[in-house]
Amino acid sequence: MAEDARREALKKIKDEVLALAESPLYEYRIQNHYFPVIGEGSHYAKLMFVGEAPGRTEAQTGRPFVGAAGRVLEELLETVSMDRKEVYIANILKDRPPENRDPLPEEIAVYGPFLDRQIDIIQPSVIATLGRYSLGYIMRKFELELYIQPISSMHGKSFAAKAPYGDISVACLYHPAVAVYNNGMKETLKKDFQIIKELIK
């Protein structure tokens, strides 16, 4: 898909989410003067990160991973000699849930198809899941649900899968938020990130 076509397809997603009055999170967005957070990065990224939902800073700016967890993510990318401009970053939910609570099944059902379209547009060869909700969604999407275990058992592992556009790898990672106040977890994440280096060679 040419750059213009990718840009246009991603803009269409943004426009649809902006007008998504049937979303259970639409009123909350409007009341708080938040923005939907669609995604950001290279439209030809080999590596796509998928988180669960935007936080307050993200909803205030309309950009993914710009708060404390975003700073951790950028630091982790540096450990594998990558910049966030080279990757694509998105969440399952495009709107912030109240008080950053966990996504509800009906919210995932509403927003999941937009993420599916983003994956088909970007066509990454590696999808890195950030946290357990992202892990569950992506593993089920690519028919890997038999391998789903608690994230404490799955972090740092990768799985081969087939996307409509070709073979891909799914890399399972903790959400960077776990390392914001815990340096020990940051070391675990740095170690787990090395798998990305191997997968995108």
Protein Blocks (a to p, Z undefined) as FASTA:
>chain_A
ZZklmmmmmmmmmmmmmmmmmbmklmmmmmnopacdfbgcjfkbfbdcddfbdcfklmmn
opahkbmmlmmmmmmmmmnopafklpccddfblcdcehhiacdfklmmmmmmmmmmmmmm
nopabdcdedjklmmmmmmmnopmmmpccfklmgopacddddfkbccdddddddfklmmm
omklmmmmmmmmmmmmmmmZZ
